[in-house]
Amino acid sequence: MLTSAETDSPASRQDPLDAWRQTVADTFLPLSVRPDLSDVFRWSLRNSQVGRVQLTRVTADPEAVARTPKLAAADDNNHYAVVLQVQGRCVFRQDGREIEVRPGEFTIYDCTRPFGLRWPDRHHLVVAMFDRNDFDLTADQVARITATRISGRQGLGALVRPLLLRLSKDADSYAGVAGLRVASATLDMLSTLYGELLQTRRPNQRPNEVLAEQVKAYIQQRLGDPELSVKDIAADHFISVRHLHSLFADEELTVSRWVRARRLDAIHGDLANPQLAHRPVAAVAARHGLTNASYFSQLFRSEYGMSPIDFRTQQLRRAQEQPGTDRAP
């Protein structure tokens, strides 16, 4: 039986797991919440407002939350959130980037787009949420700095961290005009901090170009997985399949064909390598995700005009004819 800790939300009188999910949705936005289903799931939440900034202190056991593409498309939420990790670690993903945020560090995310957070340990954090229209940076600029870890112990980060902690504890002290001014100063400081970060990034590179590079690097690392699919690639980057296809709009190949071409390139290189001549052709193909030998042979012949066995024989013969070339064992 899951039980919740004391919370400022009336939802605490509901079923504990439903109460936590409802509290998260009411406080932040609709999210997929997957707590670690241990005997007792403990959580607490305190929410407050300082001017235009909502400040929330959260303590909870290990869990994972996600803003799926479906959820992101289902409402008109128009906020950014800065998450300060006070205790525990957080693995955060958005726009194709993944980072681990440790205590004393913070990051920013865009609530209008898919993202994922996972806390493998019991955690305590402060969330500052504010309307995107109140931030000086454009949506395209923010897309370049989401999932970027900022130290709260140096530079402007050393001013932001204690400020967020203090505001989240003493929000009642900043009411009326004072609260509006403090909130404006906080947003100005965050805009300045992230504006300086943007100056270190390539200014002419569009967010989708960055994401496309990250997706391609991800695919290259996972060519050996025969189960790798377009749906999985999109899900692992918290984007829709449609968005994934749009990233390859400038390519002559679809996503699936691009994956297949990279696999064939890798196999082609291995078959031409004399040092790998002892490995069966089928094993070389399987190593790069093409486990159906017949299907692989057809693909290879279509791409290179000969069977993989004939190609390897040709390459080995050429290597043996070159003086100083090591022969395969």
BELJO-V138007 format. One record per backbone hydrogen bond with DSSP energy under -0.5 kcal/mol. CO is the residue of the C=O (numbers start at 0). NH is the residue of the N-H. If there is no record, write none. Layout:
CO|NH  CO|NH
This chain:
8|11  9|12  10|13  14|18  15|19  16|20  17|21  18|22  19|23  20|24  21|25  22|26  23|27  23|28  30|32  31|33  31|65  33|63  34|36  35|37  39|41  41|60  42|4  43|58  44|7  45|56  47|54  49|52  51|53  52|49  53|128  54|47  55|57  55|126  56|45  57|124  58|43  59|122  61|35  62|118  63|33  64|116  65|31  65|67  66|114  67|71  68|72  69|73  70|73  70|74  77|131  78|110  79|129  80|82  80|108  81|83  81|127  82|84  82|106  83|85  83|125  84|103  86|123  88|120  89|91  89|100  90|117  91|98  92|115  93|96  96|93  98|91  98|100  99|101  100|89  101|104  103|151  104|84  105|149  106|82  107|146  108|80  108|110  109|112  114|66  115|92  116|64  117|90  117|119  118|62  122|59  123|85  123|86  124|57  125|83  125|127  126|55  126|128  127|81  128|53  129|79  130|133  131|134  137|141  138|142  139|143  140|143  141|144  141|145  144|147  149|105  153|156  153|157  154|157  155|158  155|159  156|160  157|161  158|162  159|163  160|164  161|165  162|166  163|167  164|168  165|169  169|172  170|173  172|174  174|177  174|178  175|179  176|180  177|181  178|182  179|183  180|184  181|185  182|186  183|187  184|188  185|189  186|190  187|191  188|192  189|193  190|194  191|195  192|196  193|197  194|198  195|199  196|199  197|200  200|202  201|204  203|205  205|208  205|209  206|210  207|211  208|212  209|213  210|214  211|215  212|216  213|217  214|218  215|219  216|220  217|221  218|221  219|222  221|224  223|225  224|227  228|232  229|233  230|234  231|235  232|236  233|236  233|238  234|237  236|95  239|243  240|244  241|245  242|246  243|246  243|247  244|247  245|248  247|250  253|257  254|258  255|259  256|260  257|261  258|262  259|263  260|264  261|265  262|266  263|267  264|268  265|269  266|270  267|271  269|272  271|273  272|275  273|276  275|278  279|283  280|284  281|285  282|286  283|287  284|287  284|289  285|288  288|290  290|292  291|295  292|296  293|297  294|298  295|299  296|300  297|301  298|302  299|303  300|304  306|310  307|311  308|312  309|313  310|314  311|315  312|316  313|317  314|318  315|319  316|320  317|321  318|321  320|322  321|324
